[in-house]
């Protein structure tokens, strides 16, 4: 017996009164093939839109990666600037330490200067008191006039001159020491203040640069997360595109098989017509009994069959905050999964969400349907293969995003899509 791919109404037996007009047969066949062709065009349009989305997503990923590269370069520049600032801060710290050491040394020198200045102050005060008590410069005159001889006078003049010059030297040195003291104190204070301000500015720059690096790192983290999401979106689009491509190929194969089936029906109709003409001719000629009618291929009862034994644990509709696009059938043990109707396997593979899954395309009275069999433990039908109603295609399992052994079964009027907008309730149709 020749298995039929598509569950379409056919003539079960060809006998008297069951003759199908070739005109009506051709009209119905052309209509079904036209429907399949339109559905194939719809799938092609969906694939075209997906290809555009995939290209756009790839462009966005490329743009994101380019932006990440720019940010990495900027972070690298900022890291170098922070390192440079740290080096300069360390250099300024070293200079500050050296300056502080110089300050300690200067403090000792300043202490010596202050001691010398204080001693001179006391000595000058004593001289001033003596001058005041002895009448000022008159005391020098008394010294000169008190000479006993000319040589004594000369000696006294030289002594007085030396004393006066010594006083002048003391005063000049005193002024120099005071000026040096003030200069050293001012230089040290200025240098230390400048270094401390430079260190403060560098530390402020370091804080600013660290803040910029933190902002860049946060942006980079956001971009990486965004890139991961876009990659996941791209994978989802590519998976959907692969399913649609397989679906398009399955519909094309269904069209070819439908054409072959229609050619076979036409051939059988022609044979039945010829047999009927021969029977009528024999009756008209008064011949014997009529020749037996040619039997049509057997057709199973009903279009659909239940895909698995077990109890229905969840139906189509909202569940856990999202749309559950199918029906769950659960059972324990080694439970076979069968094709719900004649069809072509669109795709047989492992999906991260569906687990081991098979998509099958069906054509029933010119209407395309897609069935989905998910979470299976084993796959027994390959992509592109032709399956018949009731043929085993897998075993019930718990793969993918699944909780407990069951079959997740979906029925779509038309093609499958990621939004599952074509999903219909299989209860009352298949189950």
Secondary structure by P-SEA (a helix, b strand, c coil): cccccccccccccccccccccaaaaaaaaaaaaaaaaaaaaaaaaaaaaaaaaaaaaaaaaaaaaaaaaaaaaaaaaaaaaaaaaaaaaaaaaaaaaaaaaaaaaaaaaaaaaaaaaaaaaaaaaaaaaaaaaaccaaaaaaaaaacccaaaaaaaaaaaaaaaaaaaaaaaaaaaaaaaaaaaaaaaaaaaaaaaaaaaaaaaaaaaaaaaaaaaaaaaaaaaaaaaaaaaaaaaaaaaaaaaaaaaaaaaaaaaaaaaaaaaaaaaaaaaaaaaaaaaaaaaaccccccccccccccccccccccccccccccccccccccccbbbbbbccbbbbbbcccccccccccccccccbbbbbbbcccbbbbbbbccccccccccccccccccccccccccccccccccbbbbbccccccccccccccccccc
